[in-house]
Amino acid sequence: MKEVVYHFSTDTKWAEELAISLGGFTQGNFTTVPANVFTGTHYTLKISENISAVMADVTYHQDVLFKVRNKENDFALVFFNLTEGKLIHIMDDVSRSVGRWIYNLAIVDSELDIDFLIKSGSKSYGISILIKKDILREYLSKAGILTEILNKVFDQKQNTVLHYTQMSSNSWHIINEFRKNTAGSLSFDLLLSALVYNLLADCLDDIMKKEITISKVLRSDITMIFISQSNLVKKQEGLFPGITALAAEANMSETKYKQLYKKITGQTPNAFFLNNKLELARDLLASGQYTIGELAEKLSFTNASHLSGQFKACFGMSPKEYIASL
């Protein structure tokens, strides 16, 4: 397994350091590495003084452990991740899978260490956005968030910027449309810039609809919430376990558990559980292996009507309409 330690920043100088660490080089916006590491397109673009982006569309041919150790803490990283294969997030020796079907959107403070292990054979597609916190603050201010709240959100002594969730259907759609473009074409930089601004707007608009939870998060707390999320995903075919049991598993009070869970995921544990259950339902419907009734029974919905109602509320179409759209 290859291990690489590097850092991000809102300029693009880090890309050359990463390329060299992987035994490769940069040429313009492209990063090229030996074919035994990965093949495909790795493209870095400085969009403005405060924002840069990375488009990676590569297939890995060996296991690589990336250790991100940022040197600056004035920016945030926004990851839209559609990786298919084994991409594992590691924190304090606790591992969990991320990628196309789960935790495919993350907003992480640059002050936090991030480790990602990607396994050989994985097909990685992602858009990573690096944005100064001042710009995030400005956007939220214009959107109507009170100055008093923003002061707390961006005060590192009071709050940690950390949010793992599922990207919206709109973000999923515009990324998939963007994938049809060829990196390096005359219009590619313009299209990538437009994509970044659209993704940021969609992501932040979604956050605006939710209650902003302000708290300083300890690494041990993050670890326990990650474990709890993973356990909920494993149980998604059954019934919701209940807050009392989940908080006890995380060794937290119910109040602390619910607060941290909502801060990190942007959802209550119950909503997270239901949304993941519905994501699974969508995937299983697409496979054609189950009728709606069979799927309702498999995923512990009361009946087919209950599944259909929840499915439509989540995705804007009934299961039958979704199947017909495939």
C-alpha positions in Angstrom: 0.0 0.0 0.0 1.2 3.5 -0.9 1.0 6.1 1.8 1.0 9.8 0.9 1.0 12.8 3.3 0.0 16.1 1.8 -2.0 19.3 2.3 -4.7 21.3 0.5 -5.0 25.1 0.1 -7.1 27.4 -1.9 -4.2 28.0 -4.3 -3.1 25.1 -6.5 0.5 24.7 -5.5 -0.3 21.6 -3.4 -1.2 19.7 -6.6 2.4 19.6 -7.7 3.6 18.4 -4.3 0.9 15.6 -4.4 2.0 14.6 -7.9 5.6 14.3 -6.8 4.7 12.3 -3.7 2.9 9.9 -6.0 5.9 9.7 -8.4 4.3 11.9 -11.0 4.2 15.5 -12.2 1.8 18.3 -13.1 1.4 19.8 -16.6 -0.9 22.8 -16.6 -4.0 21.8 -14.7 -3.4 18.1 -15.1 -1.8 15.8 -12.7 -0.1 12.7 -14.1 1.1 9.8 -12.0 2.5 6.3 -12.8 -0.1 4.0 -14.3 0.4 1.5 -11.5 -1.0 4.1 -9.0 -4.0 5.3 -11.0 -5.1 6.1 -14.5 -7.6 8.7 -15.6 -8.0 12.5 -15.2 -7.0 14.6 -12.2 -7.6 18.2 -12.9 -7.1 21.2 -10.6 -8.4 24.7 -11.3 -8.0 28.0 -9.4 -11.4 29.7 -9.8 -10.7 32.8 -7.8 -8.5 34.1 -5.1 -10.7 32.4 -2.6 -11.9 29.2 -4.3 -10.3 26.4 -6.2 -11.5 23.0 -7.3 -10.4 19.5 -8.2 -12.1 17.1 -10.6 -10.9 13.6 -10.3 -12.0 10.8 -12.6 -9.6 8.0 -12.0 -9.3 4.2 -11.5 -6.9 3.1 -8.8 -4.5 0.2 -9.4 -3.1 -0.1 -6.0 -4.2 0.7 -2.4 -3.4 4.3 -1.5 -3.7 5.9 1.9 -4.0 9.7 1.7 -3.2 11.6 4.9 -4.3 15.2 4.6 -2.5 17.5 7.1 -3.4 21.0 6.2 -1.0 23.9 7.1 -3.7 26.6 7.1 -7.0 26.7 8.9 -8.7 29.5 7.0 -10.7 27.4 4.5 -13.1 24.6 4.3 -13.2 21.5 2.0 -16.4 20.5 0.3 -16.3 17.0 -1.2 -18.9 15.7 -3.6 -18.0 12.1 -4.0 -19.3 9.5 -6.5 -16.7 6.9 -6.0 -17.6 3.3 -6.8 -15.5 0.8 -4.9 -13.7 0.9 -1.5 -13.1 4.4 -0.2 -12.7 4.4 3.5 -12.5 7.4 5.9 -10.3 6.7 8.9 -10.4 8.7 12.2 -8.8 7.5 15.4 -8.6 4.0 14.0 -12.3 3.9 13.3 -13.1 3.2 9.6 -16.2 3.7 7.6 -17.0 3.6 3.9 -17.9 6.8 1.9 -18.6 7.3 -1.7 -21.4 7.2 -4.3 -24.1 5.5 -2.2 -23.3 6.8 1.3 -21.9 10.0 2.8 -21.3 11.4 -0.7 -21.2 15.0 0.5 -18.8 16.3 3.2 -17.9 19.8 4.5 -14.8 19.6 6.6 -12.8 22.3 8.4 -9.2 22.6 7.2 -8.1 22.4 10.8 -9.2 18.7 11.0 -6.9 15.8 9.9 -8.4 13.6 7.2 -7.3 10.1 6.2 -8.7 8.3 3.2 -7.9 4.8 2.1 -8.9 3.9 -1.4 -8.6 0.3 -2.5 -7.2 -1.0 -5.8 -9.9 -1.3 -8.5 -12.0 1.5 -7.2 -13.3 4.0 -9.7 -13.2 7.4 -8.1 -15.1 10.4 -9.4 -15.4 13.5 -7.3 -15.5 17.3 -7.2 -13.6 18.8 -4.4 -14.0 22.5 -3.6 -11.7 24.5 -1.4 -13.2 27.7 -0.2 -12.1 30.4 2.2 -14.3 30.5 5.3 -14.7 34.3 4.9 -16.5 33.6 1.6 -18.8 31.0 3.3 -19.5 33.6 6.0 -20.3 36.3 3.4 -22.7 34.0 1.6 -24.5 33.0 4.7 -24.7 36.6 5.8 -26.4 37.6 2.6 -28.7 34.7 2.9 -30.0 36.1 6.2 -28.1 34.3 8.9 -27.7 36.6 11.9 -24.3 38.1 12.6 -24.4 36.7 16.2 -24.9 33.2 14.9 -22.2 33.6 12.2 -19.7 34.8 14.8 -20.2 31.5 16.7 -20.2 29.3 13.6 -16.8 30.6 12.5 -15.2 30.9 15.9 -12.9 27.9 16.2 -13.1 28.0 20.0 -16.8 27.6 19.9 -17.5 25.6 16.8 -16.1 22.9 14.4 -17.1 23.1 10.8 -18.0 19.4 10.0 -20.9 18.0 8.1 -21.4 14.6 6.5 -24.5 13.8 4.5 -26.0 12.8 1.2 -25.9 15.3 -1.7 -29.2 16.6 -3.0 -30.8 15.1 -6.1 -30.1 18.3 -7.9 -26.4 18.2 -7.1 -26.3 14.5 -8.3 -28.0 15.5 -11.5 -25.7 18.5 -12.4 -22.6 16.5 -11.6 -23.7 13.7 -13.9 -24.4 16.1 -16.6 -21.0 17.7 -16.2 -19.3 14.4 -16.5 -20.1 14.4 -20.2 -17.6 17.1 -20.8 -13.9 16.5 -21.7 -11.2 17.9 -19.4 -9.0 20.3 -21.3 -11.6 21.4 -23.9 -11.9 25.0 -24.7 -15.0 25.4 -22.5 -14.0 23.1 -19.7 -12.7 25.6 -17.2 -15.8 27.8 -17.6 -18.0 24.8 -17.2 -16.1 23.5 -14.1 -16.3 27.0 -12.6 -20.1 27.1 -13.2 -20.5 23.7 -11.7 -18.6 24.7 -8.5 -20.8 27.8 -8.0 -24.0 25.8 -8.6 -22.9 23.0 -6.2 -22.0 25.5 -3.5 -25.3 27.3 -3.9 -27.2 24.1 -3.7 -25.3 22.8 -0.8 -25.5 26.0 1.3 -29.2 26.5 0.4 -29.8 23.0 1.8 -27.9 23.8 5.0 -29.9 27.1 5.3 -33.1 25.0 5.6 -31.8 23.2 8.6 -31.1 24.3 12.1 -27.5 25.3 12.6 -25.9 23.5 15.5 -23.0 25.3 17.1 -20.6 23.2 19.2 -16.9 22.4 19.5 -16.6 18.7 18.5 -14.0 16.5 20.1 -12.3 13.8 17.9 -13.7 11.2 20.3 -17.2 12.5 19.8 -16.8 12.5 16.0 -15.6 8.9 16.2 -18.6 7.8 18.2 -21.1 9.5 15.8 -19.3 7.9 12.8 -19.7 4.5 14.5 -23.3 5.2 15.2 -23.9 6.2 11.6 -22.3 3.0 10.4 -24.4 0.9 12.7 -27.6 2.6 11.6 -26.7 1.8 7.9 -26.1 -1.8 8.8 -29.6 -1.9 10.4 -31.4 -0.1 7.6 -33.5 -3.1 6.6 -35.1 -3.2 10.1 -36.9 -0.7 12.3 -35.3 2.4 13.8 -33.6 1.3 17.1 -34.6 4.4 19.1 -32.6 7.3 20.5 -32.2 5.7 24.0 -30.4 2.7 22.6 -28.3 4.7 20.1 -27.2 7.2 22.8 -26.3 4.4 25.1 -24.2 2.7 22.3 -22.4 6.0 21.8 -21.9 6.5 25.6 -23.6 9.9 25.5 -26.7 11.4 27.0 -29.6 11.5 24.7 -29.4 15.3 24.4 -25.7 15.3 23.5 -26.2 12.5 21.1 -29.0 14.2 19.2 -27.2 17.5 19.1 -23.9 16.1 17.7 -25.7 13.8 15.3 -27.6 16.7 13.8 -24.5 18.9 13.7 -22.4 16.3 11.8 -25.1 15.0 9.4 -27.5 17.9 9.3 -30.3 15.4 10.1 -31.9 13.8 13.1 -30.9 10.2 13.6 -34.4 9.1 12.6 -34.4 11.2 9.4 -30.9 9.9 8.6 -32.1 6.3 9.1 -35.2 6.9 6.9 -33.3 8.6 4.1 -30.7 5.9 3.9 -33.5 3.3 3.9 -35.1 5.1 1.0 -31.8 5.4 -0.9 -31.5 1.6 -0.5 -35.0 1.2 -1.7 -34.2 3.3 -4.8 -31.2 1.2 -5.6 -33.1 -2.1 -5.1 -35.9 -0.9 -7.3 -33.4 -0.1 -10.0 -32.0 -3.6 -9.8 -35.4 -5.0 -10.8 -35.2 -7.8 -8.2 -38.2 -6.8 -6.1 -41.8 -5.7 -6.5 -42.8 -2.7 -4.4 -44.7 -4.9 -2.0 -41.7 -7.2 -1.6 -39.4 -4.3 -1.1 -41.8 -2.8 1.6 -41.6 -6.0 3.5 -37.8 -6.4 3.1 -37.2 -2.9 4.4 -39.7 -3.0 7.3 -42.2 -0.5 6.0 -45.8 -0.9 7.1 -47.0 -1.8 3.6 -46.4 -0.8 0.0 -48.5 2.4 0.4 -46.3 3.5 3.3 -43.2 2.9 1.2 -44.7 4.7 -1.8 -45.6 7.7 0.3 -42.2 8.1 1.9 -40.5 7.5 -1.4 -42.4 10.2 -3.2 -41.8 12.7 -0.3 -38.1 12.0 -0.6 -37.5 11.8 -4.4 -40.5 13.7 -5.8 -41.9 10.7 -7.7 -43.6 7.4 -6.7 -41.7 4.1 -7.0 -43.7 3.2 -10.1 -42.8 6.5 -11.7 -39.2 6.0 -10.8 -39.1 2.5 -12.3 -40.7 3.9 -15.5 -38.0 6.6 -15.7 -35.2 4.1 -15.8 
